Amino acid sequence: MRVAIFNQSGGVGKTSLTRDLGYELATRGQRVLVIDADPQGTLGSFLGMEPAARPREETFWAAVCDGAEAAPRLWPTEFDLTIGLANRFLVGDELSLMQQSDPARLLAVVEAHLTGYDWVLFDCPPKISEITLQILLAADALLAPVQTEAKSVESFAEVQLEVVRAQRRRKNMRLPPLRVLGVVPTLYNPRLVLHRHHYAELTGRICPSFGFHVFSPIRDYVAVSEAGTRRQPLKCYAPRCPAAADVAALATAVLQMSSDHG
């Protein structure tokens, strides 16, 4: 399954979720590829790959921009994950993709070269961009992390708007509808009244109005951000952290969804 980890807002935990969900799936025997789609290269950095120092030809997006017949460059990590890197060169590659007017370029690359994975997780950029549009056509499904803070919850309607637009584009291109797996509340602190309030808003009012499933939240612990600094998945860095158990529960749920859908 190809999954876009998508929210147009920054700071909601997309990259940590991609890293930790990918690793959790890999520990269960799944073949997992994670793809960074942010010029900052944070996902690669979180997995110890030093993306900023690499030339353009070592990034995933160089092949996407240069032609579907070229296999993208992928890299093994020490965590049983494979990664497609991004760095500052993605800015120029994105401009090139816009000029080429080929919205299905990424889809062609994925279908030609990435069929050997059980899961391909796209860490989407924190904005609506050409790269985002390409991912929403190439993915089969979508997970939307939403921070349990007022700004993130209030802007969630923008996620639904982009889903509607993506569905329209997919229909015009005769692609199957994008499957919305659901919403993942992130950075959740159950001790805070406001967090409990916003979580209740998501589960009781907002997501049901869109027909979106809400997963159990990923709780906020210092170890989640420390794992990024240590360049390890959370389960490696702090296996007893309650947030690692939250990610494990999410992995169980999405694997069940995948099995039911299959």
N, C-alpha and C positions, 0 to 999 in steps of 0.2 A: 504494500500500500504506500502511495506517495502522499505525504501529509504536509500541508502548509501550516506552520506555526505563525499565526497572523493576528496582528493588531496594529492599526496605523499609528498608535501612540507609542512613544518610547518609555523605557523604564518600567515596563509591566512584567518583566521576567521572561521574555521570549527566549533569550539565549541560554539562560540557566535551565529553562524547561527543556529546550532542545537537547542540550548536553546530557541532562540527567535522565530524561525519558529514553533517549537513544541508548545510553549506557545500560539502563535497566532492561531494556528489550534485548540488548546484546548478551547480558548475563543469562538470559533465558534461552539462549541458543538461536536467536534471530540474527539474520545477516542484515546489518544496519549501516546505512550511509547517511551522514548528516552533511548538509550543504549550507555554507555561510553565504548570505546575500547582502551583507553590509560592508561598505568600504572600510569601516573601522577594523574589520577582521577579528571581532571579539570572540566568536566561537572558536576559531582556530587558536587564538591565544589561550582560551580557557582549556584547551586540550594540549597545550605545550608545543604548538607547531610553528611559532614565530612567523606568522603570515606577513607582517610588515616588511620583513627583510627579503622576501622572495620576489623574483622577477615575474612579469606578467604571465609568461608561458607556464608557470607552475600553478596558476590559479585555475579554478574550475571554469570561470566565465570567459576566459580567452577562447576556448573551443566553441562555446555557445555563440560568441560574437563572430568568430571566423568561419563557421560553417558546420552544418549538422553532420557532415561526413567525418569530421574530426572527433576522435574520442576525447572527452574531457580528462584533465589530469586529476587523479584521485590519490589520496595518501592514506596509508595505514597509520593508526595511532597505537599507543601502548595499552589502550583500553578496549580492545576488540571492536573498535569502531573504525569505519573508513570515513574520510572527510574530503569534501570539496572546498577549497580555500577561496577566500576573497581578501582583497586589500585595496589600496588606493587606486589601483588600475581599473577597478570596477566602475569608477566615475566615467572614464573615457569609454569603456565598453558599453555602458548604458546609453550614452549619447549615440554611439554607433548603432545600437539596436533600434533606437528611436528613428534614426535616419533610414534604416533598412525597411521599416514598415512591415515587419514579419512577426506578428504577435505569437506565432506558434513555433518560433525558433527553439526555445527551450524544450517544448514538448517533443520536437523532432529528435533532439539530442537525447532526451530521457528515454524515449521509446527505442532508439537505436542502440544505446550503450549502457543503460542502467537497469536492465531487466534481471540481473543476477542478485538483486537484494530483496529481502522480505519487506523492509521498510526504508523509505527515503524520506527524511525529515528536512524540510526547508526552513531555515531560520530567516524569516522575512525581514526586510528593512523596516525601520520605524517611520514609514511614510508611504503614501501611495505614489508609485513610480513605475517606470517601464518594467523594471525587474519584478516588482510586485505583480503587475498584470501578467507577465510571462509565467510566474509561479502559479497564479490562480487558474491558469489554463493547463499547466502541466501536472498539477496535483490532482489526486482522486478525492481528497478529503481535506478538511480544515479543522484545526483546533485553535480556539481563541483564548489566550490567557488574558485575564482582566484583573488588574490590581484592585483590592477592596478599599479603594480611596475614592472620594467624591468625583474628582476630575476624570478618572478612568471609567467609573461606572456611568457617569453622565454622558461621556463621549461614545459609549458602546453602540449607540444607534448608528454611528458612522461605520462600524464593522458590518452591521446588517446591510447598510446601504451598499457597501462594496461587494458583499455576497450577492445581492440582487443584481448588481452590474455584471459581476462575473458569470452568474447564471445566464444572463441575457447573451453575453458574448459567447459562452459555450454552446448555447442553443443555436446561435447563428452559424457557428462552425461545426454543428452537428456532433458535438461532444456530449457525453452523458453529464447530467447535473453534478455539481460539486457536492459531495456529501459533508454536511456539517456534523462532525462528531460531537461537538459541544463546547462549552465554556469551562475554562479552568481558572477558578479564583486563585490568585497568587498573592504572595507577600502578606498572608493573612495572620493577624494576631487576635485570637479569640478573646484575649483579655481586654481588648479595646472596644468600648461601646460603639464607636463609629464604624469599626470594621465589622462588628456583628450586624449593625444596621445595614451597611452596604451589601453584605453577604445575603441578608434577608431580602433586600431589594432585588438582587440578581435572581435568587431562587423563587421568590414569591410573585414578582411582578414583571420584571424586565424580560428575562429569558423565556418564560412561558408565553409571553405575548408574541415572540418570534418563533416559538416552537423549538427552542434550543434546549438540549439537555445540559444540566449543570453538574459537573463532577465535584467530588469532595475537594475542599481547598488544599493548596500547598501552603503550609504554615511558614511564617517568617522567622528565620533563625540566622544569627550572625554567620554560622557555618556555611550557609548557602553562598554568600558573597566571598567568604574566605576560601571556599573551594576554587572559585575562579582565580583568586590571587595565587593559590597554590598550584593552579593549572591541572586540576583533577576533577572528575565527576564527584558530586557530593557523596555518593555511596562509598567511594574510595577514601575520601578525605575524612568523613565523619559518618561511618556506617550506622551509628546508633542515634544520629540526629533524627528527631521525629519527622522532619521534612523528607528524609530519605524514605521513610515508611509511606508518606503521602504519595511520593512519586511511584513507589512500588504498587500502591493501590490503583493509581491512574493507569499504569502499564497493564495490570490485570484487566481493568475495564476496557481498554482499547483493544487488547488482544481478543477479548470476548466479543466485542463489537465486530472485529474483523472476521472472526470465526462465524458469527451469526450471518454476517453479510455475504460471506463466501458460500 
